[in-house]
Amino acid sequence: MEGPPPDFILVPYTELPAELLRAVVESFVLREGTDYGERELSLDEKVARMIAQLKNGAANIVFDPESESVTIVAR
């Protein structure tokens, strides 16, 4: 998915406490099952990569009011 749908609410990662941010990112990483290349990455490595994408603006956390769920989308 490229960018959030218009009815989604952008949630700045900086507004989440560290524990909640990690929980959101872990949930996304575990749900996505993305291929990370030639070697499998640990959960901590996957989380660190996703947090780096949030920090550099390549991804955003969004809230879907209809389903009352949170996900991460590419920017």
Sequence and secondary structure as in RCSB ss.txt:
>XXXX:A:sequence
MEGPPPDFILVPYTELPAELLRAVVESFVLREGTDYGERELSLDEKVARMIAQLKNGAANIVFDPESESVTIVAR
>XXXX:A:secstr
 BS  TTSEEE GGGS HHHHHHHHHHHHHHH    SSS   HHHHHHHHHHHHHTTSEEEEEETTTTEEEEEE 
